[in-house]
Amino acid sequence: MQFIRKIKRNRAIKSYLRKLPRLLAKDYGKSKRYRPKQVRATIERNGLSVIYTCYAIAIFCSKKDFDQFHNEIGEACDYGVMRGEVGNLHFYGNSNFSSNDVASVGSDFGSGSHSMDAGGID
């Protein structure tokens, strides 16, 4: 069961990296960071996986906004751990990836080349 959950999580993260930069820019204008509620609304509006929204918030929001959002909703998520997982999967272990890195890897998915594929699972 854990293996299937990991595959689904990795697919959701890959989808966020591929689709959200364009969708967020369309909804809110191009920005280096977005607000958690903006990220969540864009995910919901576009039918992306809502189960792993915390990862999208870790990717597209500041640590301060991430922590504040999770404190408000009473959910315990770890920004550093989540960015570390995304970094390991798609940025050669770099958890300090930027919005430019996200845009670059997102366009790589569209062209068929991948920076670090999630274990070969598309």
Summary of the structure (lengths in Angstrom):
residues: 122
radius of gyration: 13.4
end to end distance: 18.5
largest distance: 39.1
contacts: 352
relative contact order: 0.17
helix: 66%
strand: 0%
